[in-house]
Amino acid sequence: MTEQQIQDLITAALAARGTAYAPYSHYTVGAALLVENGDIYCGCNIENASYGATNCAERTAFFKAVSEGWRGFIAIAIAGGMEGHEPVDYAYPCGICRQVMQEFCEPDFRIYVVKNKEDYREYTLSELLPCGFGGTSIQ
Ligand code: THU
């Protein structure tokens, strides 16, 4: 990842928070997923009165891209915080989203958790989901 690619992904994730539908938690999350061809798919969290039907920002981005035929992914940036406020903490992906990443990504897939354009951390999927369960486990 070049610094420009990282900055573009971070900018997209911060912007994607703007369309979050989070009337219950008021915690808005944006995610920006870099596809192997260089395209960026964005996602936001979409809550539901039946809380379990809520979809996280990361999975929204993945499912948009996968539903359009993409399978190879390079990196994702994630930004989350209370509605109307800049993030005060890094927004780490939940366990279900990490498992979805495991399904479609290599162990060196990059995950950027973002407070702002200057303040972010980089991880690999294997760091955030070590010893993960995947398709090869059931072949
Ligand atoms: N959320 C995400 O969008 N991504 C995560 O990885 C963790 C949680 C959302 C779901 C819900 O709308 C809100 O944050 C509070 O849990």
Backbone and ligand atoms as CSV (ligand in chain L), in Angstrom:
chain,resi,resn,atom,element,x,y,z
A,1,MET,N,N,0.837,-1.190,0.000
A,1,MET,CA,C,0.000,0.000,0.000
A,1,MET,C,C,0.880,1.251,0.000
A,2,THR,N,N,0.614,2.161,-0.940
A,2,THR,CA,C,1.319,3.440,-0.923
A,2,THR,C,C,0.621,4.374,0.062
A,3,GLU,N,N,1.329,5.411,0.478
A,3,GLU,CA,C,0.722,6.382,1.398
A,3,GLU,C,C,-0.509,7.028,0.756
A,4,GLN,N,N,-0.445,7.243,-0.560
A,4,GLN,CA,C,-1.604,7.835,-1.260
A,4,GLN,C,C,-2.806,6.889,-1.225
A,5,GLN,N,N,-2.562,5.596,-1.449
A,5,GLN,CA,C,-3.660,4.614,-1.393
A,5,GLN,C,C,-4.279,4.583,0.002
A,6,ILE,N,N,-3.419,4.630,1.011
A,6,ILE,CA,C,-3.922,4.605,2.396
A,6,ILE,C,C,-4.772,5.845,2.663
A,7,GLN,N,N,-4.264,7.004,2.238
A,7,GLN,CA,C,-5.006,8.250,2.476
A,7,GLN,C,C,-6.345,8.255,1.730
A,8,ASP,N,N,-6.353,7.741,0.523
A,8,ASP,CA,C,-7.606,7.678,-0.248
A,8,ASP,C,C,-8.625,6.781,0.451
A,9,LEU,N,N,-8.141,5.663,0.981
A,9,LEU,CA,C,-9.033,4.722,1.665
A,9,LEU,C,C,-9.580,5.337,2.955
A,10,ILE,N,N,-8.711,6.020,3.683
A,10,ILE,CA,C,-9.127,6.671,4.930
A,10,ILE,C,C,-10.166,7.765,4.642
A,11,THR,N,N,-9.915,8.563,3.630
A,11,THR,CA,C,-10.855,9.633,3.260
A,11,THR,C,C,-12.221,9.046,2.924
A,12,ALA,N,N,-12.219,7.931,2.192
A,12,ALA,CA,C,-13.479,7.291,1.800
A,12,ALA,C,C,-14.202,6.708,3.008
A,13,ALA,N,N,-13.469,6.127,3.943
A,13,ALA,CA,C,-14.101,5.548,5.140
A,13,ALA,C,C,-14.721,6.635,6.008
A,14,LEU,N,N,-14.004,7.741,6.167
A,14,LEU,CA,C,-14.541,8.846,6.976
A,14,LEU,C,C,-15.811,9.401,6.327
A,15,ALA,N,N,-15.808,9.519,4.998
A,15,ALA,CA,C,-16.988,10.041,4.298
A,15,ALA,C,C,-18.158,9.073,4.387
A,16,ALA,N,N,-17.872,7.784,4.347
A,16,ALA,CA,C,-18.934,6.768,4.356
A,16,ALA,C,C,-19.719,6.775,5.661
A,17,ARG,N,N,-19.115,7.283,6.734
A,17,ARG,CA,C,-19.857,7.404,7.997
A,17,ARG,C,C,-21.107,8.270,7.811
A,18,GLY,N,N,-21.054,9.172,6.854
A,18,GLY,CA,C,-22.121,10.143,6.668
A,18,GLY,C,C,-23.450,9.547,6.268
A,19,THR,N,N,-23.434,8.353,5.702
A,19,THR,CA,C,-24.706,7.741,5.281
A,19,THR,C,C,-25.134,6.608,6.212
A,20,ALA,N,N,-24.444,6.478,7.345
A,20,ALA,CA,C,-24.818,5.422,8.298
A,20,ALA,C,C,-26.269,5.617,8.755
A,21,TYR,N,N,-26.943,4.475,8.944
A,21,TYR,CA,C,-28.302,4.490,9.499
A,21,TYR,C,C,-28.196,3.888,10.898
A,22,ALA,N,N,-28.085,4.750,11.888
A,22,ALA,CA,C,-27.820,4.281,13.248
A,22,ALA,C,C,-28.697,5.012,14.264
A,23,PRO,N,N,-30.044,4.879,14.098
A,23,PRO,CA,C,-30.945,5.623,14.988
A,23,PRO,C,C,-31.011,5.057,16.408
A,24,TYR,N,N,-30.445,3.882,16.631
A,24,TYR,CA,C,-30.531,3.252,17.960
A,24,TYR,C,C,-29.255,3.456,18.761
A,25,SER,N,N,-28.117,3.143,18.179
A,25,SER,CA,C,-26.854,3.315,18.920
A,25,SER,C,C,-26.285,4.726,18.762
A,26,HIS,N,N,-26.646,5.390,17.662
A,26,HIS,CA,C,-26.051,6.689,17.314
A,26,HIS,C,C,-24.539,6.597,17.162
A,27,TYR,N,N,-24.047,5.384,16.904
A,27,TYR,CA,C,-22.625,5.152,16.646
A,27,TYR,C,C,-22.499,4.882,15.149
A,28,THR,N,N,-21.877,5.798,14.437
A,28,THR,CA,C,-21.834,5.678,12.975
A,28,THR,C,C,-20.457,5.164,12.532
A,29,VAL,N,N,-20.501,4.227,11.601
A,29,VAL,CA,C,-19.273,3.581,11.121
A,29,VAL,C,C,-19.224,3.688,9.598
A,30,GLY,N,N,-18.042,3.981,9.103
A,30,GLY,CA,C,-17.805,3.969,7.658
A,30,GLY,C,C,-16.657,3.018,7.351
A,31,ALA,N,N,-16.767,2.327,6.232
A,31,ALA,CA,C,-15.700,1.414,5.804
A,31,ALA,C,C,-15.444,1.636,4.321
A,32,ALA,N,N,-14.190,1.497,3.931
A,32,ALA,CA,C,-13.818,1.622,2.516
A,32,ALA,C,C,-12.906,0.447,2.175
A,33,LEU,N,N,-13.345,-0.312,1.187
A,33,LEU,CA,C,-12.689,-1.568,0.826
A,33,LEU,C,C,-11.987,-1.412,-0.526
A,34,LEU,N,N,-10.694,-1.679,-0.545
A,34,LEU,CA,C,-9.912,-1.570,-1.784
A,34,LEU,C,C,-9.894,-2.918,-2.498
A,35,VAL,N,N,-10.417,-2.911,-3.725
A,35,VAL,CA,C,-10.507,-4.117,-4.545
A,35,VAL,C,C,-9.226,-4.245,-5.381
A,36,GLU,N,N,-8.940,-5.436,-5.835
A,36,GLU,CA,C,-7.688,-5.698,-6.551
A,36,GLU,C,C,-7.498,-4.834,-7.799
A,37,ASN,N,N,-8.601,-4.353,-8.400
A,37,ASN,CA,C,-8.474,-3.521,-9.606
A,37,ASN,C,C,-8.292,-2.040,-9.271
A,38,GLY,N,N,-8.263,-1.714,-7.976
A,38,GLY,CA,C,-8.080,-0.324,-7.564
A,38,GLY,C,C,-9.362,0.393,-7.186
A,39,ASP,N,N,-10.509,-0.216,-7.466
A,39,ASP,CA,C,-11.781,0.395,-7.085
A,39,ASP,C,C,-11.949,0.365,-5.566
A,40,ILE,N,N,-12.714,1.316,-5.061
A,40,ILE,CA,C,-13.036,1.363,-3.634
A,40,ILE,C,C,-14.544,1.206,-3.470
A,41,TYR,N,N,-14.942,0.230,-2.653
A,41,TYR,CA,C,-16.355,0.051,-2.298
A,41,TYR,C,C,-16.545,0.532,-0.867
A,42,CYS,N,N,-17.516,1.412,-0.677
A,42,CYS,CA,C,-17.765,1.955,0.651
A,42,CYS,C,C,-18.967,1.279,1.294
A,43,GLY,N,N,-19.004,1.321,2.618
A,43,GLY,CA,C,-20.147,0.787,3.344
A,43,GLY,C,C,-20.340,1.545,4.640
A,44,CYS,N,N,-21.564,1.485,5.158
A,44,CYS,CA,C,-21.873,2.089,6.456
A,44,CYS,C,C,-22.661,1.065,7.268
A,45,ASN,N,N,-22.783,1.326,8.565
A,45,ASN,CA,C,-23.630,0.437,9.358
A,45,ASN,C,C,-25.092,0.776,9.117
A,46,ILE,N,N,-25.914,-0.269,9.097
A,46,ILE,CA,C,-27.348,-0.141,8.829
A,46,ILE,C,C,-28.077,-0.881,9.942
A,47,GLU,N,N,-28.636,-0.111,10.868
A,47,GLU,CA,C,-29.266,-0.732,12.039
A,47,GLU,C,C,-30.712,-1.100,11.756
A,48,ASN,N,N,-31.284,-1.837,12.705
A,48,ASN,CA,C,-32.653,-2.327,12.564
A,48,ASN,C,C,-33.296,-2.364,13.943
A,49,ALA,N,N,-34.595,-2.083,13.991
A,49,ALA,CA,C,-35.308,-2.126,15.270
A,49,ALA,C,C,-35.210,-3.507,15.903
A,50,SER,N,N,-35.115,-4.530,15.078
A,50,SER,CA,C,-34.778,-5.871,15.554
A,50,SER,C,C,-33.249,-5.932,15.528
A,51,TYR,N,N,-32.637,-5.621,16.651
A,51,TYR,CA,C,-31.203,-5.308,16.663
A,51,TYR,C,C,-30.333,-6.305,15.902
A,52,GLY,N,N,-30.729,-7.591,15.969
A,52,GLY,CA,C,-29.908,-8.626,15.339
A,52,GLY,C,C,-29.818,-8.507,13.832
A,53,ALA,N,N,-30.733,-7.760,13.230
A,53,ALA,CA,C,-30.722,-7.592,11.777
A,53,ALA,C,C,-29.775,-6.479,11.326
A,54,THR,N,N,-29.105,-5.864,12.277
A,54,THR,CA,C,-28.152,-4.789,11.946
A,54,THR,C,C,-26.996,-5.329,11.121
A,55,ASN,N,N,-26.564,-4.532,10.152
A,55,ASN,CA,C,-25.393,-4.901,9.350
A,55,ASN,C,C,-24.275,-3.892,9.592
A,56,CYS,N,N,-23.084,-4.416,9.850
A,56,CYS,CA,C,-21.930,-3.544,10.092
A,56,CYS,C,C,-21.441,-2.894,8.794
A,57,ALA,N,N,-20.719,-1.812,8.944
A,57,ALA,CA,C,-20.178,-1.080,7.800
A,57,ALA,C,C,-19.245,-1.952,6.953
A,58,GLU,N,N,-18.417,-2.727,7.619
A,58,GLU,CA,C,-17.453,-3.557,6.891
A,58,GLU,C,C,-18.173,-4.573,6.013
A,59,ARG,N,N,-19.189,-5.205,6.586
A,59,ARG,CA,C,-19.907,-6.216,5.791
A,59,ARG,C,C,-20.727,-5.570,4.684
A,60,THR,N,N,-21.236,-4.388,4.922
A,60,THR,CA,C,-21.925,-3.688,3.833
A,60,THR,C,C,-20.970,-3.502,2.656
A,61,ALA,N,N,-19.750,-3.057,2.946
A,61,ALA,CA,C,-18.766,-2.835,1.870
A,61,ALA,C,C,-18.413,-4.153,1.175
A,62,PHE,N,N,-18.160,-5.194,1.964
A,62,PHE,CA,C,-17.819,-6.493,1.371
A,62,PHE,C,C,-18.956,-7.030,0.512
A,63,PHE,N,N,-20.168,-6.953,1.027
A,63,PHE,CA,C,-21.286,-7.568,0.297
A,63,PHE,C,C,-21.616,-6.787,-0.971
A,64,LYS,N,N,-21.408,-5.471,-0.932
A,64,LYS,CA,C,-21.571,-4.703,-2.173
A,64,LYS,C,C,-20.578,-5.194,-3.226
A,65,ALA,N,N,-19.321,-5.326,-2.824
A,65,ALA,CA,C,-18.281,-5.716,-3.789
A,65,ALA,C,C,-18.449,-7.164,-4.250
A,66,VAL,N,N,-18.707,-8.053,-3.308
A,66,VAL,CA,C,-18.856,-9.477,-3.660
A,66,VAL,C,C,-20.062,-9.667,-4.571
A,67,SER,N,N,-21.132,-8.915,-4.297
A,67,SER,CA,C,-22.347,-9.066,-5.104
A,67,SER,C,C,-22.152,-8.557,-6.524
A,68,GLU,N,N,-21.097,-7.769,-6.718
A,68,GLU,CA,C,-20.790,-7.303,-8.075
A,68,GLU,C,C,-19.690,-8.139,-8.719
A,69,GLY,N,N,-19.333,-9.231,-8.046
A,69,GLY,CA,C,-18.434,-10.198,-8.673
A,69,GLY,C,C,-16.995,-10.181,-8.202
A,70,TRP,N,N,-16.637,-9.237,-7.334
A,70,TRP,CA,C,-15.243,-9.158,-6.885
A,70,TRP,C,C,-14.932,-10.208,-5.828
A,71,ARG,N,N,-13.715,-10.726,-5.906
A,71,ARG,CA,C,-13.268,-11.730,-4.933
A,71,ARG,C,C,-11.913,-11.400,-4.329
A,72,GLY,N,N,-11.104,-10.594,-5.009
A,72,GLY,CA,C,-9.762,-10.274,-4.518
A,72,GLY,C,C,-9.724,-8.891,-3.873
A,73,PHE,N,N,-9.291,-8.849,-2.614
A,73,PHE,CA,C,-9.306,-7.601,-1.862
A,73,PHE,C,C,-7.941,-7.316,-1.256
A,74,ILE,N,N,-7.605,-6.024,-1.203
A,74,ILE,CA,C,-6.273,-5.616,-0.751
A,74,ILE,C,C,-6.295,-5.064,0.666
A,75,ALA,N,N,-7.285,-4.212,0.960
A,75,ALA,CA,C,-7.268,-3.512,2.257
A,75,ALA,C,C,-8.635,-2.931,2.559
A,76,ILE,N,N,-8.853,-2.640,3.856
A,76,ILE,CA,C,-10.072,-1.945,4.266
A,76,ILE,C,C,-9.692,-0.889,5.302
A,77,ALA,N,N,-10.351,0.255,5.250
A,77,ALA,CA,C,-10.216,1.265,6.294
A,77,ALA,C,C,-11.553,1.392,6.999
A,78,ILE,N,N,-11.502,1.568,8.323
A,78,ILE,CA,C,-12.717,1.604,9.142
A,78,ILE,C,C,-12.630,2.793,10.093
A,79,ALA,N,N,-13.722,3.580,10.138
A,79,ALA,CA,C,-13.781,4.717,11.065
A,79,ALA,C,C,-15.134,4.718,11.739
A,80,GLY,N,N,-15.142,4.858,13.051
A,80,GLY,CA,C,-16.413,4.856,13.776
A,80,GLY,C,C,-16.379,5.799,14.961
A,81,GLY,N,N,-17.535,6.373,15.263
A,81,GLY,CA,C,-17.640,7.263,16.412
A,81,GLY,C,C,-19.075,7.700,16.588
A,82,MET,N,N,-19.321,8.449,17.639
A,82,MET,CA,C,-20.686,8.897,17.891
A,82,MET,C,C,-21.121,9.890,16.817
A,83,GLU,N,N,-22.382,9.746,16.439
A,83,GLU,CA,C,-22.969,10.570,15.378
A,83,GLU,C,C,-22.654,12.058,15.587
A,84,GLY,N,N,-22.173,12.696,14.551
A,84,GLY,CA,C,-21.900,14.128,14.626
A,84,GLY,C,C,-20.567,14.482,15.237
A,85,HIS,N,N,-19.785,13.458,15.615
A,85,HIS,CA,C,-18.482,13.705,16.238
A,85,HIS,C,C,-17.390,12.938,15.500
A,86,GLU,N,N,-16.202,13.495,15.521
A,86,GLU,CA,C,-15.059,12.770,14.972
A,86,GLU,C,C,-14.787,11.551,15.846
A,87,PRO,N,N,-14.222,10.494,15.254
A,87,PRO,CA,C,-13.878,9.320,16.073
A,87,PRO,C,C,-12.900,9.696,17.189
A,88,VAL,N,N,-13.154,9.156,18.372
A,88,VAL,CA,C,-12.212,9.375,19.475
A,88,VAL,C,C,-11.375,8.125,19.739
A,89,ASP,N,N,-11.841,6.993,19.203
A,89,ASP,CA,C,-11.104,5.736,19.361
A,89,ASP,C,C,-10.950,5.063,18.006
A,90,TYR,N,N,-10.041,4.108,17.932
A,90,TYR,CA,C,-9.948,3.281,16.734
A,90,TYR,C,C,-11.139,2.332,16.721
A,91,ALA,N,N,-11.737,2.144,15.534
A,91,ALA,CA,C,-12.899,1.258,15.402
A,91,ALA,C,C,-12.419,-0.094,14.864
A,92,TYR,N,N,-12.266,-1.038,15.758
A,92,TYR,CA,C,-11.830,-2.378,15.344
A,92,TYR,C,C,-13.022,-3.178,14.819
A,93,PRO,N,N,-12.805,-3.997,13.809
A,93,PRO,CA,C,-13.917,-4.790,13.261
A,93,PRO,C,C,-14.399,-5.840,14.263
A,94,CYS,N,N,-15.711,-6.053,14.298
A,94,CYS,CA,C,-16.283,-7.053,15.195
A,94,CYS,C,C,-15.907,-8.460,14.710
A,95,GLY,N,N,-16.211,-9.427,15.527
A,95,GLY,CA,C,-15.833,-10.810,15.202
A,95,GLY,C,C,-16.486,-11.333,13.938
A,96,ILE,N,N,-17.756,-10.977,13.740
A,96,ILE,CA,C,-18.441,-11.465,12.535
A,96,ILE,C,C,-17.791,-10.865,11.286
A,97,CYS,N,N,-17.449,-9.591,11.343
A,97,CYS,CA,C,-16.805,-8.952,10.176
A,97,CYS,C,C,-15.426,-9.550,9.928
A,98,ARG,N,N,-14.693,-9.871,10.989
A,98,ARG,CA,C,-13.384,-10.518,10.806
A,98,ARG,C,C,-13.578,-11.869,10.111
A,99,GLN,N,N,-14.629,-12.585,10.460
A,99,GLN,CA,C,-14.880,-13.885,9.833
A,99,GLN,C,C,-15.238,-13.727,8.359
A,100,VAL,N,N,-15.970,-12.676,8.016
A,100,VAL,CA,C,-16.283,-12.407,6.603
A,100,VAL,C,C,-14.997,-12.071,5.842
A,101,MET,N,N,-14.110,-11.304,6.471
A,101,MET,CA,C,-12.810,-11.020,5.844
A,101,MET,C,C,-12.053,-12.313,5.601
A,102,GLN,N,N,-12.100,-13.216,6.570
A,102,GLN,CA,C,-11.406,-14.505,6.449
A,102,GLN,C,C,-11.896,-15.282,5.231
A,103,GLU,N,N,-13.171,-15.135,4.929
A,103,GLU,CA,C,-13.762,-15.871,3.810
A,103,GLU,C,C,-13.208,-15.403,2.471
A,104,PHE,N,N,-12.936,-14.109,2.362
A,104,PHE,CA,C,-12.607,-13.537,1.054
A,104,PHE,C,C,-11.187,-12.999,0.920
A,105,CYS,N,N,-10.414,-13.011,1.996
A,105,CYS,CA,C,-9.115,-12.315,1.966
A,105,CYS,C,C,-7.964,-13.227,2.369
A,106,GLU,N,N,-6.777,-12.848,1.900
A,106,GLU,CA,C,-5.549,-13.540,2.281
A,106,GLU,C,C,-5.127,-13.074,3.683
A,107,PRO,N,N,-4.239,-13.843,4.312
A,107,PRO,CA,C,-3.796,-13.460,5.668
A,107,PRO,C,C,-3.128,-12.090,5.736
A,108,ASP,N,N,-2.529,-11.631,4.603
A,108,ASP,CA,C,-1.856,-10.322,4.636
A,108,ASP,C,C,-2.774,-9.168,4.224
A,109,PHE,N,N,-4.074,-9.423,4.115
A,109,PHE,CA,C,-5.054,-8.340,3.881
A,109,PHE,C,C,-4.856,-7.273,4.954
A,110,ARG,N,N,-4.807,-6.008,4.511
A,110,ARG,CA,C,-4.514,-4.905,5.433
A,110,ARG,C,C,-5.789,-4.274,5.994
A,111,ILE,N,N,-5.777,-4.021,7.287
A,111,ILE,CA,C,-6.917,-3.410,7.975
A,111,ILE,C,C,-6.421,-2.131,8.658
A,112,TYR,N,N,-7.001,-0.997,8.262
A,112,TYR,CA,C,-6.643,0.298,8.845
A,112,TYR,C,C,-7.778,0.758,9.748
A,113,VAL,N,N,-7.496,0.916,11.016
A,113,VAL,CA,C,-8.482,1.469,11.946
A,113,VAL,C,C,-8.104,2.938,12.153
A,114,VAL,N,N,-9.112,3.794,11.989
A,114,VAL,CA,C,-8.840,5.210,11.735
A,114,VAL,C,C,-9.503,6.127,12.763
A,115,LYS,N,N,-8.722,7.044,13.313
A,115,LYS,CA,C,-9.325,8.161,14.060
A,115,LYS,C,C,-9.473,9.367,13.138
A,116,ASN,N,N,-8.416,9.645,12.394
A,116,ASN,CA,C,-8.448,10.726,11.403
A,116,ASN,C,C,-7.323,10.468,10.403
A,117,LYS,N,N,-7.118,11.407,9.485
A,117,LYS,CA,C,-6.172,11.167,8.395
A,117,LYS,C,C,-4.732,11.006,8.874
A,118,GLU,N,N,-4.443,11.575,10.024
A,118,GLU,CA,C,-3.072,11.475,10.545
A,118,GLU,C,C,-2.922,10.353,11.572
A,119,ASP,N,N,-4.032,9.932,12.136
A,119,ASP,CA,C,-3.971,9.005,13.267
A,119,ASP,C,C,-4.720,7.715,12.917
A,120,TYR,N,N,-3.951,6.709,12.543
A,120,TYR,CA,C,-4.544,5.416,12.206
A,120,TYR,C,C,-3.539,4.311,12.526
A,121,ARG,N,N,-4.043,3.094,12.599
A,121,ARG,CA,C,-3.178,1.937,12.841
A,121,ARG,C,C,-3.408,0.908,11.747
A,122,GLU,N,N,-2.339,0.207,11.415
A,122,GLU,CA,C,-2.405,-0.814,10.365
A,122,GLU,C,C,-2.198,-2.203,10.973
A,123,TYR,N,N,-3.049,-3.121,10.557
A,123,TYR,CA,C,-2.931,-4.518,10.974
A,123,TYR,C,C,-3.104,-5.407,9.746
A,124,THR,N,N,-2.690,-6.647,9.880
A,124,THR,CA,C,-3.059,-7.642,8.881
A,124,THR,C,C,-4.229,-8.450,9.435
A,125,LEU,N,N,-4.958,-9.109,8.514
A,125,LEU,CA,C,-6.060,-9.962,8.962
A,125,LEU,C,C,-5.552,-11.044,9.907
A,126,SER,N,N,-4.387,-11.618,9.607
A,126,SER,CA,C,-3.893,-12.696,10.476
A,126,SER,C,C,-3.547,-12.189,11.870
A,127,GLU,N,N,-3.251,-10.891,11.991
A,127,GLU,CA,C,-3.013,-10.338,13.338
A,127,GLU,C,C,-4.326,-10.195,14.098
A,128,LEU,N,N,-5.390,-9.781,13.401
A,128,LEU,CA,C,-6.673,-9.552,14.090
A,128,LEU,C,C,-7.524,-10.817,14.188
A,129,LEU,N,N,-7.209,-11.806,13.336
A,129,LEU,CA,C,-7.920,-13.088,13.417
A,129,LEU,C,C,-6.915,-14.219,13.247
A,130,PRO,N,N,-6.117,-14.484,14.291
A,130,PRO,CA,C,-5.137,-15.575,14.197
A,130,PRO,C,C,-5.841,-16.928,14.255
A,131,CYS,N,N,-5.254,-17.898,13.577
A,131,CYS,CA,C,-5.789,-19.270,13.615
A,131,CYS,C,C,-7.261,-19.297,13.198
A,132,GLY,N,N,-7.602,-18.530,12.172
A,132,GLY,CA,C,-9.004,-18.418,11.770
A,132,GLY,C,C,-9.532,-19.694,11.117
A,133,PHE,N,N,-10.838,-19.826,11.156
A,133,PHE,CA,C,-11.527,-20.936,10.508
A,133,PHE,C,C,-11.953,-20.488,9.118
A,134,GLY,N,N,-11.571,-21.286,8.098
A,134,GLY,CA,C,-11.914,-20.893,6.731
A,134,GLY,C,C,-12.259,-22.083,5.874
A,135,GLY,N,N,-12.454,-21.808,4.590
A,135,GLY,CA,C,-12.889,-22.841,3.664
A,135,GLY,C,C,-11.949,-24.036,3.599
A,136,THR,N,N,-10.637,-23.783,3.721
A,136,THR,CA,C,-9.680,-24.898,3.640
A,136,THR,C,C,-9.845,-25.859,4.817
A,137,SER,N,N,-10.441,-25.362,5.906
A,137,SER,CA,C,-10.617,-26.223,7.088
A,137,SER,C,C,-11.633,-27.334,6.833
A,138,ILE,N,N,-12.504,-27.156,5.841
A,138,ILE,CA,C,-13.564,-28.147,5.631
A,138,ILE,C,C,-13.447,-28.815,4.274
A,139,GLN,N,N,-12.222,-28.820,3.722
A,139,GLN,CA,C,-12.004,-29.518,2.454
A,139,GLN,C,C,-11.424,-30.895,2.717
L,1,THU,N1,N,-20.567,-1.729,13.995
L,1,THU,C1,C,-19.972,-1.712,12.755
L,1,THU,O1,O,-20.486,-1.117,11.808
L,1,THU,N2,N,-18.802,-2.384,12.604
L,1,THU,C2,C,-18.180,-3.099,13.587
L,1,THU,O2,O,-17.208,-3.790,13.314
L,1,THU,C3,C,-18.684,-3.019,14.948
L,1,THU,C4,C,-20.034,-2.417,15.129
L,1,THU,C5,C,-21.847,-1.023,14.164
L,1,THU,C6,C,-23.013,-1.925,14.375
L,1,THU,C7,C,-23.969,-1.023,15.128
L,1,THU,O3,O,-24.743,-0.315,14.188
L,1,THU,C8,C,-23.073,-0.048,15.870
L,1,THU,O4,O,-21.787,-0.175,15.288
L,1,THU,C9,C,-22.993,-0.313,17.340
L,1,THU,O5,O,-22.630,-1.613,17.603
